[in-house]
Amino acid sequence: MNSQTAGLRVASLVFALFALGHILRLIKHAQVTIGTHHAPMWVSVIALIIAGGLSIWMWRLSSKT
């Protein structure tokens, strides 16, 4: 395994952890407050799709190299 493959796998795992965090937020209906504003749940849905997609993409890309 070369450094590029390792880097892609590490980045993939980081994005997977972010996706897992958003899944947990959606399951537990946790409120996120930024300053005085509450982040709606649909923000986590979009972030889950993006983080999950990036995770899968990077993992597949690391398997090709």
N, CA, C and O of each residue as an XYZ file, in Angstrom:
260
protein
N       0.857     -1.168      0.000
C       0.000      0.000      0.000
C       0.906      1.234      0.000
O       1.774      1.377      0.861
N       0.696      2.114     -0.966
C       1.510      3.324     -1.029
C       0.844      4.458     -0.260
O      -0.265      4.305      0.252
N       1.524      5.587     -0.183
C       1.015      6.693      0.635
C      -0.257      7.299      0.059
O      -1.100      7.784      0.813
N      -0.414      7.282     -1.272
C      -1.631      7.818     -1.873
C      -2.832      6.952     -1.499
O      -3.892      7.478     -1.160
N      -2.680      5.656     -1.558
C      -3.751      4.746     -1.178
C      -4.101      4.912      0.296
O      -5.276      4.956      0.662
N      -3.094      5.002      1.124
C      -3.334      5.179      2.565
C      -4.043      6.503      2.832
O      -4.963      6.561      3.647
N      -3.623      7.557      2.155
C      -4.255      8.861      2.331
C      -5.712      8.858      1.921
O      -6.556      9.433      2.607
N      -6.012      8.212      0.803
C      -7.403      8.122      0.353
C      -8.257      7.312      1.327
O      -9.414      7.651      1.575
N      -7.692      6.256      1.870
C      -8.448      5.436      2.830
C      -8.698      6.189      4.130
O      -9.785      6.103      4.701
N      -7.694      6.928      4.599
C      -7.872      7.717      5.823
C      -8.938      8.787      5.601
O      -9.816      8.976      6.444
N      -8.866      9.484      4.475
C      -9.869     10.506      4.165
C     -11.258      9.880      4.050
O     -12.245     10.469      4.491
N     -11.333      8.702      3.463
C     -12.608      7.996      3.345
C     -13.180      7.674      4.716
O     -14.382      7.827      4.933
N     -12.346      7.234      5.636
C     -12.811      6.919      6.988
C     -13.252      8.178      7.738
O     -14.211      8.137      8.509
N     -12.557      9.293      7.514
C     -12.959     10.555      8.151
C     -14.343     10.974      7.654
O     -15.199     11.355      8.453
N     -14.567     10.904      6.344
C     -15.884     11.240      5.803
C     -16.949     10.263      6.294
O     -18.093     10.656      6.521
N     -16.584      9.005      6.456
C     -17.535      8.017      6.984
C     -17.931      8.353      8.420
O     -19.089      8.182      8.801
N     -16.974      8.831      9.216
C     -17.294      9.242     10.585
C     -18.234     10.442     10.604
O     -19.151     10.497     11.424
N     -18.016     11.402      9.709
C     -18.933     12.533      9.605
C     -20.338     12.057      9.216
O     -21.335     12.518      9.771
N     -20.400     11.137      8.263
C     -21.698     10.604      7.848
C     -22.380      9.878      9.005
O     -23.588     10.016      9.199
N     -21.619      9.114      9.767
C     -22.169      8.421     10.925
C     -22.710      9.407     11.956
O     -23.766      9.174     12.545
N     -21.997     10.498     12.173
C     -22.475     11.532     13.086
C     -23.801     12.123     12.639
O     -24.674     12.381     13.467
N     -23.962     12.337     11.350
C     -25.230     12.871     10.838
C     -26.351     11.839     10.937
O     -27.503     12.191     11.190
N     -26.016     10.573     10.738
C     -27.027      9.519     10.916
C     -27.502      9.499     12.365
O     -28.702      9.405     12.626
N     -26.570      9.585     13.300
C     -26.944      9.590     14.714
C     -27.789     10.804     15.060
O     -28.739     10.699     15.836
N     -27.452     11.960     14.491
C     -28.261     13.159     14.738
C     -29.682     12.973     14.229
O     -30.644     13.359     14.893
N     -29.808     12.381     13.053
C     -31.142     12.170     12.487
C     -31.946     11.154     13.294
O     -33.154     11.316     13.463
N     -31.291     10.114     13.791
C     -31.991      9.093     14.577
C     -32.431      9.650     15.923
O     -33.559      9.414     16.357
N     -31.545     10.388     16.585
C     -31.821     10.883     17.934
C     -32.521     12.238     17.951
O     -32.896     12.729     19.016
N     -32.701     12.849     16.768
C     -33.337     14.171     16.652
C     -32.626     15.206     17.519
O     -33.270     16.023     18.177
N     -31.295     15.165     17.515
C     -30.495     16.096     18.313
C     -30.543     17.488     17.681
O     -30.441     17.634     16.463
N     -30.696     18.485     18.512
C     -30.713     19.863     18.044
C     -29.285     20.407     18.016
O     -28.503     20.176     18.939
N     -28.960     21.122     16.959
C     -27.663     21.769     16.837
C     -27.918     23.269     16.812
O     -28.689     23.769     15.994
N     -27.258     23.976     17.720
C     -27.412     25.420     17.805
C     -26.088     26.079     17.446
O     -25.046     25.766     18.020
N     -26.149     26.992     16.490
C     -24.977     27.758     16.068
C     -25.272     29.215     16.407
O     -26.056     29.885     15.735
N     -24.629     29.678     17.455
C     -24.942     31.024     17.938
C     -26.337     31.018     18.526
O     -26.594     30.369     19.540
N     -27.242     31.749     17.878
C     -28.638     31.778     18.325
C     -29.563     31.050     17.359
O     -30.778     31.041     17.554
N     -29.003     30.442     16.325
C     -29.812     29.778     15.304
C     -29.758     28.261     15.470
O     -28.722     27.696     15.818
N     -30.898     27.614     15.214
C     -30.971     26.159     15.245
C     -30.833     25.632     13.820
O     -31.501     26.115     12.905
N     -29.968     24.647     13.637
C     -29.785     24.035     12.319
C     -30.910     23.030     12.079
O     -31.120     22.135     12.898
N     -31.636     23.167     10.965
C     -32.718     22.223     10.685
C     -32.184     20.836     10.334
O     -31.016     20.679      9.979
N     -33.053     19.840     10.438
C     -32.655     18.449     10.172
C     -32.283     18.222      8.714
O     -31.450     17.364      8.424
N     -32.882     18.972      7.788
C     -32.583     18.744      6.381
C     -31.117     19.053      6.065
O     -30.576     18.541      5.084
N     -30.475     19.879      6.882
C     -29.053     20.152      6.688
C     -28.249     18.866      6.901
O     -27.293     18.599      6.173
N     -28.640     18.072      7.900
C     -27.940     16.808      8.147
C     -28.204     15.794      7.039
O     -27.340     14.971      6.736
N     -29.372     15.844      6.440
C     -29.658     14.927      5.328
C     -28.729     15.231      4.155
O     -28.150     14.323      3.559
N     -28.592     16.507      3.833
C     -27.710     16.899      2.733
C     -26.255     16.568      3.066
O     -25.521     16.048      2.225
N     -25.843     16.873      4.299
C     -24.463     16.582      4.715
C     -24.199     15.083      4.716
O     -23.100     14.650      4.370
N     -25.192     14.285      5.100
C     -25.051     12.827      5.079
C     -24.834     12.324      3.655
O     -23.972     11.477      3.421
N     -25.596     12.833      2.720
C     -25.461     12.415      1.324
C     -24.075     12.788      0.786
O     -23.423     11.985      0.119
N     -23.641     14.003      1.080
C     -22.341     14.461      0.584
C     -21.197     13.674      1.234
O     -20.314     13.171      0.539
N     -21.216     13.569      2.567
C     -20.131     12.866      3.264
C     -20.115     11.381      2.904
O     -19.045     10.806      2.705
N     -21.279     10.761      2.819
C     -21.350      9.351      2.434
C     -20.854      9.125      1.019
O     -20.131      8.167      0.746
N     -21.250     10.016      0.126
C     -20.794      9.901     -1.264
C     -19.290     10.073     -1.394
O     -18.637      9.323     -2.119
N     -18.739     11.056     -0.696
C     -17.291     11.255     -0.731
C     -16.543     10.074     -0.128
O     -15.488      9.679     -0.624
N     -17.092      9.515      0.941
C     -16.456      8.366      1.577
C     -16.398      7.175      0.625
O     -15.349      6.552      0.462
N     -17.514      6.868      0.008
C     -17.565      5.740     -0.931
C     -16.669      5.991     -2.136
O     -15.958      5.090     -2.581
N     -16.700      7.213     -2.664
C     -15.892      7.564     -3.824
C     -14.401      7.411     -3.530
O     -13.662      6.831     -4.326
N     -13.964      7.933     -2.384
C     -12.542      7.847     -2.046
C     -12.108      6.415     -1.766
O     -10.991      6.034     -2.116
N     -12.970      5.612     -1.141
C     -12.621      4.215     -0.875
C     -12.463      3.450     -2.186
O     -11.511      2.686     -2.353
N     -13.393      3.655     -3.110
C     -13.299      2.995     -4.419
C     -12.063      3.464     -5.183
O     -11.389      2.667     -5.835
N     -11.774      4.749     -5.100
C     -10.611      5.294     -5.780
C      -9.322      4.704     -5.201
O      -8.366      4.447     -5.934
N      -9.305      4.495     -3.891
C      -8.106      3.909     -3.271
C      -7.929      2.450     -3.673
O      -6.806      1.946     -3.680
N      -9.000      1.778     -4.002
C      -8.904      0.375     -4.407
C      -8.370      0.230     -5.823
O      -7.828     -0.819     -6.172
N      -8.516      1.272     -6.651
C      -8.060      1.208     -8.024
C      -6.576      1.476     -8.168
O      -5.961      1.069     -9.153
N      -5.986      2.170     -7.176
C      -4.573      2.539     -7.319
C      -3.666      1.440     -6.804
O      -2.443      1.578     -6.845
